[in-house]
Amino acid sequence: MKENVNSIKSAVYESEDMKMRDLAYLNTSCKLIYLDSMVDKKLIERNIIEPLLDCKTETVPEAVIKNAEYSRTSDLEAIVDSLLEGSCAFVAEGENTVLLMPVAASDQRAIQEPENEHIIKGAHDGFTENLNKNIFLIRRRVKDPGIRIKSYVLGSKTKTNVSILYIEELVDHGPLEVLFQRMDAIDVQELQSSGELEELIEDDSYSLFPQLLSTERPDRASSYLLEGKSIVIVDGSPHVLVSPITFFSFYQSPDDYNSRWLIGSFFRLIRVFSFLVAVCLPAIYIAVVSFHSEVLPLGILYAIRVQIEYVPLPPFFEAIVMQLVLELLKEAAIRLPSPIAQTIGIVGGLVIGSAIVEAGFVSNTMIVVIALTAIASFVAPVNQMGTGARILAFPIMVAATFFGFLGIVLSIAALLIHLCRLESFGKPYLSPVSPMHYKGMKDSFIKAKKKNNTLKQT
């Protein structure tokens, strides 16, 4: 026993939070070893120490302890990993194996509604940082025995648990096999969040378009699971990844399915249109003012010309400066505490905007254009897509500055070519538009109407 204890102490570098408790179980010298910072001492006392001390008959420790889980091993690496995850090791004299019992401290936050994905009508629970709790939230909604779970441990230093969930009868096995291959190929020292994993397994990490959908909503993840997609859950992260995914999935919201199909379809079309506005509106303004003023009615043209007459900056630099100011204000509002962030938003939106216009650096029309662009980008239910749309606006503005409408058309053509070539785990990113699949169109741009097949129409 002394040799086994010394081996364990050496493996964890004799950490000061490693505690040992001497026991005499049926006249046999024993030790309990655990990391004080990782365990629940009440569980150790109630489930392990008291049953062992009260036992008076010859029996193995496994038959006495009250812990729900336990295992025996002689692998030193497995013992150390279990201690780091919150297990307690029972070492006995004359035994060449160690009894491991999970007694990890539970300090996870309660289930709450995600702050980044608010909805009007629907469930108000969200994923947490606990892997098992997240699986519970999905299984509570999808009570299908066909759900399969494949687990990984990634990161040689962090040893992060990752689980992939899918329904055997519904999943498309082609993208699933691609996902398994990429997970097997991961060899990193650390993995602490789903964002890091997303970058390691996506098809094109240089693209501004995310190829996995990240969500904190169990209802959303469950609906994709029932559509035949796979769910990737990373322990320690409340963001769950969905694969494969398409462009139009980023503009769908659970509110669509909680509303009547006409209302859901209307708002979904508005969201898809908002992407075009966020990407093209500043460039269209620059092209009209710089090259194609004849497309405007005379009254509007006169009003714009009067406003930009004394503005020293060209329209391109106006747009760039205001876009950057918008991004700075957004970042400041995110990083600051909520009460201060609200003040910054009001000051930035009203005081600074009015001061810039009155100083003559930017025209009123440009303020309106940038405001509409920002609102259109914030419409996207998934923040990743909105941020990508705002960044895409910059190169299109450059093209509009030099070539006018021709530059915008060429930029949009290049963007469409990129989207047509982009894939998510072997599936076309623009499906069902490219390649065209008419049956799949019914739930992309518009919400498909639910039908009760057994209900007779009268």
N, C-alpha and C positions, 0 to 999 in steps of 0.2 A: 504493500500500500504506500509506503514511504517513497518508493521509486516512482510509482504512478503519480503521486501528488507533486513530486519535484518536476516530473516531465510536464505536467499541466502548468505549473508555476512558471517554468522556463518558457513555455510556448506563448504565454501572455505577458512575457517580460516582467514578471513579478509586479504586476500593476497594483497600485496601492488600494484600489477599490475592490480587489479580490478578497473575499472573506471565506474563512473555513470554520466549520463547527464540528467538534469532536462528538461522536456518538458511540454508544455501546449497544449494538443490536444483537440480542441473543448471545451475549458474552463474546461478540466479535467486534474488534476495533474498526470503526468506520469514520468517514469524514464527509461532510457536505461542503461542496465548493460552489460558489456563485459570485457574480459581480454585483456588488451592492447597488450600483447605479442603474442596473437593468432589471431587477427583480422586485416582486411584491412580497415583502417579508411576512405579511399576514397569511398569504397563500402557503409559503414555506412552513410556517408554524402549524397551520390548521391541516394541511393536506399531506405533509411529509413527516415533520418531526413528531407531532403528537401520536399519529398512528404507529410509528416505529417504536416509540418509547412504551406505548401501551401494549404492544404485542408480547404474549407470553408463550406462544406455541411455535414449534419449528415450522417455518414456512419462508418462502422467498419474499424479498421486499416488495416485489411487484404485486403480490396478493394483499399487501397491507396498506400501501399508500392509497390516498383518495384522489390522486391526480387523474384527470381524464385521459391524458396522453403520457406515454413514456416509451423509451427505447433503450436498447443495450448496444454498445459498440466498443471496439478496441482501437478504433481509428483516432489518433490524436488530433488530426486536423478537424474531423467531424465534431469531436468534443469541444475544441476551442470555438468553432463556428456556433455551436449550440449555446455555449456560455455567452458569446457576444450577442446572441439573439434573445437572451433572457431566460436561459434554462439553468437548472440546478443539477450538479453532478454528484452522484452518490458513489463513493469509492470505498470498497470493503477490503479488509485484509484477506489475502489468499485468492482474490478474484483478479482475473486478467481482463475483465471487461468493466465498463463504467455504466451505471444506470443514469440516463438523462431524463429530466422531467421539466417541461416548459412551465415556468412561473413568472412570465414577463409582466412588468408593471404596465397597467393600462392608463395612458394619459392622453388618449386621442380625443379630439374635439367632437362635439355632438353634431348630428346631421342637421345641416342648415341649407337654406336656399342659396344657390350660387349668386354672387353679386354681379357677375359679368354676363349672365344669361337670364335676365328677368323675363317673365311671361305674364300675360294678363289672366289667362284661363288655363288651369292645369295644375299638375303636382308642384309642390314647393319644397322638395327635398333635393339634396345634392350629394355628390361624392365627397368622401373625406380622404385623409392620408393613409387610412388603414386598408390594406389589400383585402382582407377577409370581409370587412364591412362593405366594401364596394361590390364584391361578388354577391353578398347577401342582398344588396339593393337591386341587383339585376335579377337574381333568382326569385325574389319576391314578386317581380312583375312577370317573369317568363317562367312558369312552372312546367317546363318541358324536360322530361328525362333525357332528351337527346342532346342537351347542352354538354359539350366537351370542354375540358380545361387542360391546357398544356402549360407546364411551369418551366421557368428558366431562372437561373441565378447568374446575374451579369455583374461584371466589375470585380477584378481580383482583389481590390481593397475594400470596396463598399459592400460587395456580395448582396446586391439588390434583388429582391424577388420580383419576377415579372410573370404574369399569367395571361394567356391568350384564350378567350372564350369564343366558341362558335357552336352552331347547331348542325349536327352531322347531316341531317336530311335536307337542310336548306342551303348550306354554304357552297359557294363555288370553289371547288378544290384546286383549280388552277392558281388563282391569286393566293390561296391559303398556303400552297406548297412554296410559292415564292417567298411569302412571309417567313415560313419556317426556315428556309435556306438562309435568308438574311439574318435571322436571329441566331442561327447556329454559327454564322461567320463572325459574329461580334467578338472582339477581343480587346477590351479596354480595362484600365485600372479603376475607373470610377464611373458610376452611373447613378445620378441622384434624382432625375426628373424625367417625365415623359417627353419634354422638349429635347433633351439630349438624345433619347432613344429615337425620336422622330427623325432627327438629322442623320442618324446612323443607318436607317433602313429605308428612307424615301428614295424614289427613283432619281430625282434631279435636285440636289441640294442647292444649286445655283439659281433655280427658278424662284420668282417671287410668289408663285402660287403654291400653297401647301398641298401636299399629296396625301396627307392623313388629316382627318377631321378631329380636332381636340374639343372635348366637351366635358362639362361638370354635371350634366343633367342625366340622371339614371333613366328617365323616360325616353330621352332622345337616343341614348345608347341601346336601350332595349328594342326600340323600333327598328334601328339598323340591324340589330342581331336577328330580328324576325324577317328582315329583307335578305338574309343570306350573307351578311358581312361578318367580319371577325372583330372582336373587341380586345384591345391590348391595355392591360392595367398594370401600372408600375407602383410598387409599394413605396409609400412616402409622398406620392403625388395625387392631388385630387382631380387631375386632368386625365381623362380616358381617351385613347386613340381608336379611331374607327378606320378600317381599311377593307377593300379598296373604296375609293370615294371619287365623286365627279364634281365638276365645277358648280353645277346647279344645286348640289347638296348644301353648299355653304350659304345659300340664300333661302333655305327652308328653315322654318321654325316650328316648334311644337304647337304654337298658337294656331298654325294653319290647320292642324288636324283636330284641334279643339273647337273650331268654328265651322259654320256651314261652308260648303264647298265653294260657293260663289264669293263669299267674303275672303276665305283663305286664298283663293286663286287671285283675287284682286290685289291683295297685299303682297303676294309672291311676285306678281308681275312688276309691282312698284319696286321691289327690292332688286330684281334683275336689271330694271331700267336705271336704278341708282348707280350701279356699277359703271354704266356708260357715262353717266353724268360726272361721276367722280374722276374718271379717267380723261374725259374729253373736254369738259366745259371750259377750264382755263385756256386750253389750246385753241378752242374755237373762238374765244374772245380775242386772243392775241392775233389769230389769223384774220378775223373780221376787221379789227382796228388797223392792222398793219398793211393788209393786202386787199381785202374784199369788202370794203365799206359799202359798195353798191348793193349788197344783198339786204341791207337794212332799210326800212322805211325812212323817209326824209326827216320826220319828226324825231325819231329815236336817234338817228345819226347825228342830228344837230345837237341833241342833249348830251350825247357822249363826247362829241368834239369840244363842246364848251367845257366839260369837266376835265378833259385831258390836255387842254390848251396850255395850262401853266404847270403841268406836272413835269418835273425835270427828268424823271426816269422813263425809259422806254417801257412799253407794256410787258415785255418779257421779264425785265428786272423787277417791275412791280409785282408780277405774279410770283416770282421766285422768293422775293423778300416776304410777301404775305404768307406764302405756304410755309416758309421756315418759321415765321413768327407763330403761326398756328401750331406747328409741331412742338415748338418750345413751350407754348402755353399748355398744350396737352400733357407733355412730359412733366411740367411743373405741377399740374393738377393731380397727376397720378402719384408723384413722390411725396407730396405734402400731406399732412393730416387733413381729414375731411373738412373741418370748419375753415381752415386756411385755404384749402383748395377751392371751395366755393367762392371765397373772396377773390382769389386770383382769377377765376373764370369771369367774374363780373368786371373786375378791373381791366382784364385783358380784352374782353369783348366790347366794353363800352368806352372806358376812359382812353385806353391806348388807341383803339380804332378811331375814335373821334379826334384825338390829338393828331394822329398821322394824317387824316384827311384835312383838318384845319391848317396843318403846317404845309400842305401842298405836296407832300411826298407821294401820296397815292390818291387815286380818284375814288369817288363814291361807287362807281360802277365796278371797279376791281374789288372793293370790299364786299359787294353783293355777290360777285362771282365766286370769290374764295369762300364766303359763308355757305353758299349753296353747295359748293364742292365738299366742304367739310361735313355738312349735314348728310349728303348723299353717301359719303364713305362710312359714316357712323350708322347707317341703316342696316348694314350687313350684320346678321345675327352672330357671326363668328368674327372676332376682332382681327384675326390674321388676314382675312380677305380684305377688310377695310383698309388696313395698313398697306397692304400690297397695292391696292388701287391708288392710294395717294402717292406712293413712290413711283408708280407707272406714269403718273401725270407729268413728271419732270422731263423724261426724254421726249414725250409727245409735244410738250411745250417748246422744246428746243427745235424739233422738226417744224412746228408751225411758225416759229420765228424766222426760219430761213426759207421755207417753201410754201407757207400758207396752207390752204386746204389740201394741196397735193401732199405735203408732208404729213398731215393728219391721216390721210387715206393710206399712205405707205406705212405709217407706224401701226395703224390698226391691222393692216394686212400682215405685217410681221408678227404682231401679237397673236392673230388668229392662226398663223402657221405654227407658232410655238405651242399654242394650246392644242392644236390638232396632233402635234407630234408627242406631246406630253402624255405620260401614262402613270397610272397608280397601280402598282403591283401587276402589271401586264394588262390592265384594263384601260381603254381610251378615256382620257380626262374629260373630253367634251361629249361623251356618250349621254343621251341617245341621239345627239345632233350630228356628231361626226365620230363613227359612221352612223348614217341615218337609221333609226329604229323607231318606226311609227308607234308601235305598241308601248314603248317606254316613254314616249312623249307625254302621255296623259298625266304623269306625276312629276314632271320636271318644271315646265313653265307654269302649269296650273295644277291645282290639287284635284286628284281623281275623286269622283263622287262615290261614296260608299253605297253598296247595294245589298239588300237582303234578298237572297235568292229564294227563300221560302215564302216571302210575303207576296201575295197576289195583288196585282194592281187592279183597282176598281175604277 
